[in-house]
Amino acid sequence: MYICVCNAVTERQVRASVDAGASTLSDLQFELGVATCCGCCAATAAEYLPGGRCSSVCDVRSIAVPVNTPAAVADPDVPAANTFPVPLVAVA
């Protein structure tokens, strides 16, 4: 659901920002741009702050998945097959 239509800020973004430490409307305005245009969303965004009506409705969890490091990055002294940059060869 969009909280701020002017700046296309979603409920998920607001919850993530609060989970990351935003505790005031000024924090949300700085990080996401909420309520910086027309201001109609200020009251709704404030409900997601700690102590607000929506602050404990659901838990936001990161869906980030660790990525395996390619061999070329893991050991820069050992060239890996099929990596970039590709050496250029002059044609006579």
Secondary structure, DSSP 8 states (H G I E B T S, - for coil): -EEETTTTEEHHHHHHHHHTT--SHHHHHHHH-TTSSS-TTHHHHHTTSTTSTTTTSS------------HHHH-TTS--TT-SS-------
